[in-house]
Amino acid sequence: MRRFELHRDADITGVSGTGVVAEGVEFSDGRVAMRWRPTEHGLCSTVTWDSMEGVVVVHGHDGATRVVWLDERRTQT
């Protein structure tokens, strides 16, 4: 598995702010668990996704939010 953060350069919706807005982990089977950081509105949640592609499609906002990997991808042996 490997860890990541979502870095938001522009807050399109006006809800989650900018900077590091979420942190998570991609498991070896491709599934993702992600935790939103609390916002100024006090909102936070933990969500799961079937793939990182789903995270990017929903939360990428056409490049306004980037996935920043904190760990190297590990290959299974």
C-alpha positions as CSV (number, residue, x, y, z in Angstrom):
1,M,0.0,0.0,0.0
2,R,1.0,3.6,-0.4
3,R,0.0,6.9,1.2
4,F,-1.2,10.0,-0.5
5,E,-2.5,13.5,0.1
6,L,-5.0,15.5,-2.0
7,H,-3.6,19.0,-2.7
8,R,-6.2,21.5,-3.8
9,D,-4.9,24.6,-5.6
10,A,-8.4,26.2,-6.2
11,D,-11.5,25.5,-4.1
12,I,-14.1,25.3,-6.9
13,T,-17.0,24.5,-4.5
14,G,-16.0,26.8,-1.6
15,V,-16.3,24.1,0.9
16,S,-12.9,22.3,1.5
17,G,-10.5,25.2,1.1
18,T,-7.0,24.9,-0.5
19,G,-3.8,23.2,0.4
20,V,-3.8,19.6,1.8
21,V,-7.5,18.8,2.0
22,A,-7.4,15.0,2.5
23,E,-5.1,12.1,3.2
24,G,-5.4,8.5,2.4
25,V,-4.0,5.2,1.4
26,E,-4.2,3.1,-1.8
27,F,-4.1,-0.6,-1.0
28,S,-2.3,-3.2,-3.1
29,D,-5.6,-4.2,-4.8
30,G,-6.2,-0.7,-6.0
31,R,-8.9,0.2,-3.5
32,V,-8.6,3.6,-1.6
33,A,-9.4,4.8,1.9
34,M,-9.4,8.6,2.3
35,R,-10.0,11.0,5.2
36,W,-11.0,14.6,4.6
37,R,-9.3,17.1,6.9
38,P,-11.7,19.3,8.9
39,T,-12.7,22.5,7.1
40,E,-13.5,25.9,8.5
41,H,-17.2,24.6,8.5
42,G,-16.2,21.7,10.8
43,L,-16.8,19.1,8.0
44,C,-14.8,15.9,7.7
45,S,-15.4,12.4,6.7
46,T,-13.8,9.1,5.8
47,V,-14.7,7.5,2.5
48,T,-13.6,4.5,0.5
49,W,-13.3,4.2,-3.3
50,D,-12.9,1.2,-5.7
51,S,-9.9,3.0,-7.4
52,M,-7.9,6.1,-7.4
53,E,-9.5,6.9,-10.8
54,G,-12.8,7.4,-9.0
55,V,-11.2,9.8,-6.5
56,V,-9.7,11.9,-9.3
57,V,-12.9,11.9,-11.5
58,V,-15.1,13.2,-8.6
59,H,-12.6,15.4,-6.7
60,G,-10.0,16.4,-9.2
61,H,-12.0,19.4,-10.5
62,D,-10.2,19.4,-13.9
63,G,-6.8,19.7,-12.3
64,A,-7.7,22.0,-9.4
65,T,-6.9,19.1,-7.0
66,R,-3.8,16.9,-7.3
67,V,-2.9,13.5,-5.9
68,V,0.5,13.7,-4.2
69,W,2.0,10.4,-3.4
70,L,4.0,10.1,-0.2
71,D,5.3,6.6,-0.8
72,E,6.7,4.8,-3.8
73,R,4.6,2.2,-5.5
74,R,5.5,-1.3,-4.3
75,T,5.3,-4.3,-6.6
76,Q,4.0,-7.5,-5.3
77,T,6.4,-10.5,-5.4
